[in-house]
């Protein structure tokens, strides 16, 4: 039976909400979150990979497999359905938020607000859905453990990194539970302020590198690097198999042109007015990510004049991997689900975020491409660096949950001790071992010929 949607109880005082959350410890002890045992009838992970391939472009599925097999961490990134299936068997308090649904550490990062400030926040919402808050924090901490293992860290260090991230989440959610609702809604993590408080020179270097990349990844940079003049016209630069114009281009262009026209109607009136300064001149298929490979994704080139361009990305919106276990979205349209969830969770969202559907009923959403969007680079990071980054992610996730759920109730449940922190760190270590087993099962399926594979051609970072 689907769990209820998130609910806020404005009639209760903060102390009452805290006490309500605290009382949930009797039903679900905090230590229970440290347990991970696969269900007796746990689905075959390879079966779930094949299930998640349904509806994708068959020609790109081998590339998806290749990207997943690059490491246990990339496998984890591409196997959100597997963990969602497993999370459904774990203890939950019944408190719900607008969950990210795919809350791994590389789905956090910097991006520009409409005021052109750089903030740090969650930035991927393809799987967002009202769901138990515990699922997000467990996926985040597990991703930190697996990333740490990829970097060669010891199990003890990986467990400590995970525990510190949960501690940061717990401290932050408690703080938000004591704030006025408007304070929580206006809160954000300014990337430059985070940089100023870096605890060491090495961590400062990693953050500075991420911020510097953000300031280079502008709409203007995307326009210059992704387009060129062809026969006197501005067009996307061919980079097959990652960026290309389909063979039936005229038909494809007409399809995206119709999508664009419908998408425009989902924007605010003033943003429609702004968009009307541009006209659509070119579109191309663009292969992105790990989990998204094989879904219909592309880029649209808009021009206001011969030098003033704007690039939008459109992505197919499929049902959330959480849906079978958390219940259906209140929105019938998957694109609207993603857009509405993003607007609820993020401190600031893209003004050109909108949704639409094509003639076959496939749902899509549109957004700006590379609007100072960037993520941390893990290569070369120390134990202390990953721990500090995990703490920032934990605090950021707490703000997302405070915006969409009841931080006083969650804070009351978590309390002031570190019992929950230690439990989730233990879970993350145990689930990382499960991820390794599932990764090896995929390797075996590729070796046997069950899963086709293509070399993992990577998109530009």
C-alpha positions in Angstrom: 0.0 0.0 0.0 1.4 3.4 -0.9 2.6 5.6 2.0 0.9 8.9 2.5 2.1 12.1 0.8 4.2 14.6 2.9 2.2 16.5 5.4 2.8 19.6 7.5 1.0 20.1 10.7 0.9 23.9 11.3 -1.4 23.6 14.3 1.3 22.0 16.4 4.0 24.0 18.2 7.6 23.3 17.6 7.9 21.5 20.9 4.9 19.3 20.1 6.3 18.4 16.7 9.7 17.6 18.3 8.0 15.4 20.9 6.0 13.7 18.1 9.2 12.9 16.3 10.9 11.7 19.5 8.0 9.3 20.2 8.6 7.6 16.9 11.8 6.1 18.4 9.7 3.6 20.3 8.2 2.3 17.0 11.5 2.5 15.0 14.6 2.5 17.2 17.4 4.6 15.6 19.7 1.6 15.8 17.4 -0.3 13.4 18.7 1.8 10.6 22.1 0.2 10.8 20.7 -3.2 9.6 21.1 -4.4 6.1 20.1 -7.9 5.1 18.9 -8.7 1.5 15.4 -10.0 1.4 14.9 -13.7 1.0 13.3 -13.2 -2.4 15.5 -10.2 -3.4 15.2 -9.6 -7.2 18.2 -10.5 -9.3 20.2 -7.2 -9.8 20.7 -8.1 -13.5 17.0 -8.5 -13.9 16.5 -5.0 -12.5 19.1 -3.6 -14.8 17.3 -5.1 -17.8 14.0 -3.8 -16.4 15.5 -0.3 -16.2 16.6 -0.6 -19.8 13.0 -1.0 -21.0 11.9 1.9 -23.2 15.5 3.1 -23.8 17.2 3.4 -27.2 18.5 -0.1 -27.9 21.5 1.3 -29.7 22.6 3.2 -26.6 22.0 0.4 -24.0 25.5 -1.1 -24.5 27.0 2.3 -23.9 25.0 2.6 -20.7 26.3 -0.8 -19.6 29.9 0.3 -20.4 29.6 3.5 -18.3 28.1 1.5 -15.4 30.9 -1.0 -15.5 33.7 1.6 -15.3 33.8 1.1 -11.5 31.6 0.1 -8.5 30.8 3.8 -8.1 29.6 4.3 -11.7 27.6 1.1 -11.3 26.0 2.6 -8.2 25.2 5.8 -10.1 23.4 3.8 -12.8 21.5 1.4 -10.5 19.1 3.6 -8.6 16.3 1.1 -9.2 18.2 -1.6 -7.4 18.7 0.5 -4.3 15.1 1.8 -4.4 13.9 -1.9 -4.4 16.2 -2.6 -1.4 15.2 0.5 0.5 11.6 -0.6 0.4 12.5 -3.4 2.8 14.2 -1.2 5.4 12.7 0.5 8.5 11.1 3.9 8.1 9.5 6.3 10.5 6.6 7.3 8.2 7.8 10.9 8.0 8.1 11.9 4.3 9.7 14.6 2.3 10.2 15.5 -1.4 13.0 12.9 -1.8 15.7 13.4 -4.4 15.4 9.7 -5.1 19.0 9.4 -6.5 20.8 11.1 -3.7 24.5 10.3 -4.5 27.3 12.7 -3.9 27.7 13.8 -7.6 24.1 14.9 -7.7 25.1 17.8 -5.5 27.0 20.8 -6.9 27.1 24.4 -7.8 24.8 26.3 -10.1 23.7 29.9 -10.8 20.6 31.5 -9.2 18.5 33.8 -11.3 20.3 36.6 -9.5 23.6 35.2 -10.9 24.9 34.1 -7.6 26.6 30.7 -7.3 25.0 28.4 -4.7 25.5 24.7 -3.7 22.5 22.5 -3.7 21.0 19.2 -5.0 20.9 19.4 -8.8 19.3 16.2 -10.2 15.7 15.4 -9.7 14.8 12.7 -12.3 13.8 10.4 -9.6 12.2 12.9 -7.2 9.0 11.8 -5.4 7.4 12.2 -1.9 9.1 9.4 0.0 10.7 8.5 3.3 13.5 10.9 4.3 15.7 8.0 5.4 16.1 6.7 1.8 18.0 9.9 0.7 20.4 10.0 3.6 21.2 6.3 3.2 21.9 6.6 -0.5 24.1 9.7 0.1 26.2 7.9 2.8 26.5 4.8 0.7 27.8 6.8 -2.2 30.4 8.4 0.1 31.6 4.9 1.2 31.8 3.6 -2.4 33.6 6.7 -3.6 36.0 6.4 -0.7 36.7 2.8 -1.6 37.3 3.8 -5.2 39.9 6.3 -3.9 41.6 3.5 -1.9 40.5 4.6 1.6 40.2 2.0 4.4 36.9 0.7 5.6 37.4 2.6 8.9 37.9 5.9 7.1 34.9 5.3 4.8 32.7 4.6 7.8 34.0 7.8 9.5 33.3 9.8 6.4 29.7 8.5 6.3 29.1 9.1 10.0 30.3 12.7 9.7 27.9 13.3 6.8 25.0 12.0 8.9 26.1 14.1 11.8 26.1 17.2 9.6 22.6 16.3 8.4 21.3 15.8 12.0 22.8 19.0 13.3 21.4 21.0 10.4 17.9 19.5 10.4 17.7 20.2 14.1 18.7 23.8 13.5 16.1 24.2 10.7 13.5 22.7 13.1 14.1 25.7 15.4 13.8 28.3 12.7 10.8 30.2 11.4 9.3 28.7 8.3 10.2 31.8 6.2 13.8 31.6 7.4 14.0 28.0 6.1 12.5 28.9 2.8 14.9 31.7 2.2 18.0 29.7 3.3 20.7 28.7 0.8 24.3 27.6 0.8 26.4 30.3 -0.9 29.3 28.6 -2.6 31.7 31.4 -1.9 30.8 31.4 1.8 31.4 27.7 1.9 34.8 28.3 0.3 35.7 30.9 3.0 35.1 28.3 5.7 37.1 25.4 4.2 38.8 23.7 7.1 42.2 23.1 5.3 44.2 24.3 2.3 43.6 21.0 0.5 39.9 21.2 0.9 40.0 24.9 -0.1 41.8 23.9 -3.3 39.1 21.3 -4.3 36.3 23.8 -3.6 38.1 26.6 -5.5 38.6 24.3 -8.5 34.9 23.4 -8.5 33.9 27.1 -8.2 36.3 28.1 -10.9 34.8 25.5 -13.3 31.4 26.9 -12.5 32.3 30.4 -13.6 33.6 29.0 -16.8 30.5 26.8 -17.6 28.3 29.7 -18.6 25.6 29.9 -21.3 28.1 31.8 -23.4 30.8 29.1 -23.0 28.3 26.4 -24.0 27.3 28.4 -27.1 30.9 28.8 -28.2 32.0 25.2 -27.5 29.0 23.3 -28.7 28.1 25.2 -31.9 29.7 26.3 -35.1 28.9 28.0 -38.4 27.8 25.5 -41.1 26.9 26.9 -44.5 26.4 30.4 -43.0 24.1 29.1 -40.2 24.8 28.5 -36.5 24.4 24.8 -35.8 25.5 22.2 -33.1 28.9 20.7 -33.7 28.7 17.0 -34.5 30.4 14.8 -31.9 29.1 11.3 -32.5 28.1 9.2 -30.8 27.5 11.7 -28.0 26.1 14.7 -30.0 24.6 14.2 -33.4 21.8 15.3 -35.7 19.5 12.3 -36.5 19.3 11.0 -40.1 15.6 12.1 -40.4 16.5 15.6 -39.2 13.6 17.5 -40.7 11.0 15.3 -39.0 13.0 15.3 -35.8 13.2 19.1 -35.8 9.5 19.5 -36.3 8.9 17.2 -33.3 11.1 19.2 -31.0 9.7 22.4 -32.4 6.3 21.2 -31.3 7.7 20.2 -27.9 9.2 23.6 -27.5 6.0 25.4 -28.2 4.1 23.4 -25.6 6.9 23.6 -23.1 6.8 27.4 -23.3 3.2 27.4 -22.0 4.4 25.9 -18.6 6.6 29.0 -17.9 5.6 32.1 -16.0 4.3 34.8 -18.2 7.3 37.0 -17.8 9.6 34.1 -18.6 7.6 33.3 -21.7 8.0 37.0 -22.7 11.8 36.6 -22.3 11.9 33.4 -24.3 9.9 35.0 -27.1 13.0 37.0 -27.9 14.5 33.8 -29.3 13.6 31.5 -32.1 14.6 27.8 -32.5 17.3 27.2 -35.1 18.7 23.7 -34.4 18.3 20.6 -32.3 20.5 17.6 -31.7 20.5 14.3 -29.7 22.9 14.5 -26.8 23.9 11.4 -24.7 24.4 12.3 -21.0 25.2 10.9 -17.6 25.1 7.2 -16.5 21.5 6.6 -15.5 20.1 8.7 -18.3 21.9 6.9 -21.2 19.4 5.5 -23.7 16.6 7.9 -22.7 15.7 10.6 -25.1 17.9 13.6 -24.3 18.9 16.5 -26.5 19.8 20.1 -26.9 18.0 23.0 -28.6 19.7 26.0 -30.0 17.8 29.3 -29.8 19.0 32.6 -31.4 17.9 36.2 -30.6 20.3 37.5 -33.3 23.4 36.3 -35.0 25.6 36.5 -31.9 23.0 36.1 -29.1 22.4 32.4 -28.5 20.8 30.3 -25.8 21.0 26.5 -25.4 18.3 24.5 -23.6 18.5 20.8 -22.7 15.4 18.6 -23.0 15.3 15.2 -21.2 12.8 12.4 -21.3 11.0 12.1 -18.0 10.3 8.5 -16.9 8.5 7.3 -13.8 10.6 7.6 -10.6 12.3 4.4 -9.5 10.7 5.1 -6.1 7.1 4.9 -7.5 6.5 1.1 -6.9 7.5 1.5 -3.3 6.5 5.1 -2.3 3.3 5.4 -4.3 2.5 7.4 -7.5 3.2 11.1 -7.9 0.4 13.6 -7.3 1.2 14.7 -10.8 0.1 12.7 -13.8 2.9 14.2 -16.0 6.4 12.9 -15.2 8.0 16.2 -16.4 5.8 18.2 -14.1 6.7 15.8 -11.2 10.4 16.6 -11.8 10.0 20.3 -12.2 7.7 20.7 -9.2 9.9 18.6 -7.0 13.0 20.6 -8.0 11.2 23.9 -7.3 10.2 22.7 -3.9 13.6 21.4 -2.9 16.1 23.8 -4.4 16.8 27.1 -2.8 16.7 28.7 -6.3 15.7 27.1 -9.6 16.2 27.8 -13.3 13.7 30.3 -14.6 13.4 28.3 -17.8 12.5 25.0 -16.1 9.3 23.6 -17.7 7.7 20.4 -19.1 5.9 19.0 -22.1 5.0 15.7 -23.9 5.4 14.5 -27.5 2.8 13.0 -29.8 3.5 9.4 -28.5 2.8 10.4 -24.9 6.5 10.5 -23.8 7.0 13.2 -21.1 9.9 15.6 -21.2 11.3 18.6 -19.2 13.4 21.5 -20.4 16.1 23.5 -18.6 19.1 25.7 -19.4 22.3 23.9 -20.3 25.5 24.5 -18.2 24.2 27.6 -16.3 27.3 27.5 -14.1 26.4 23.9 -13.2 29.4 22.0 -11.8 30.2 19.1 -9.4 33.2 18.1 -7.3 36.0 16.1 -8.9 36.9 13.1 -6.7 40.3 12.3 -8.2 43.1 13.1 -5.8 40.8 13.9 -2.9 42.0 12.9 0.6 40.1 11.3 3.4 39.7 14.7 5.0 38.6 16.3 1.8 35.9 13.7 1.1 34.7 13.9 4.7 34.4 17.7 4.4 32.5 17.4 1.2 30.2 14.8 2.7 29.4 17.1 5.6 28.4 19.9 3.1 26.2 17.4 1.2 24.6 16.3 4.5 23.8 19.9 5.5 22.5 20.6 2.0 20.2 17.5 2.1 18.9 18.7 5.5 17.8 22.0 3.9 16.1 20.1 1.1 14.2 18.0 3.6 13.4 21.0 5.8 11.9 22.8 2.9 9.6 19.9 1.9 9.0 18.1 5.2 8.9 18.7 8.9 12.4 19.4 10.3 11.2 19.6 13.9 9.7 16.1 13.7 12.7 14.6 11.9 15.0 16.5 14.4 13.0 15.2 17.3 13.4 11.6 16.1 17.2 12.0 15.5 17.9 13.7 18.8 21.2 15.0 20.1 23.1 11.8 20.4 25.1 10.0 17.6 23.1 6.7 17.6 21.5 7.4 14.3 24.8 8.6 12.8 26.6 5.4 13.7 23.7 3.2 12.5 23.5 4.8 9.1 27.3 4.6 8.7 27.1 0.9 9.5 24.3 0.5 6.9 26.4 2.4 4.3 29.3 0.0 4.8 27.1 -3.0 4.6 25.3 -1.8 1.5 28.6 -0.9 -0.2 29.4 -4.6 0.1 26.0 -5.4 -1.5 26.8 -2.9 -4.3 30.1 -4.7 -4.9 28.3 -8.1 -5.2 25.8 -6.6 -7.6 28.6 -5.0 -9.6 30.3 -8.4 -9.9 26.9 -9.9 -11.0 26.8 -7.4 -13.8 30.3 -8.2 -14.8 29.4 -11.8 -15.0 26.3 -11.0 -17.1 28.5 -9.1 -19.5 31.1 -11.9 -19.7 28.4 -14.4 -20.5 26.9 -12.3 -23.2 23.7 -11.6 -21.4 24.3 -7.9 -21.3 25.8 -6.2 -24.4 28.5 -3.6 -23.7 30.2 -0.8 -25.6 33.4 1.1 -24.4 32.4 3.8 -22.0 32.8 7.0 -24.0 32.6 9.8 -21.5 30.8 13.2 -22.1 32.7 16.4 -21.4 32.9 17.1 -17.6 
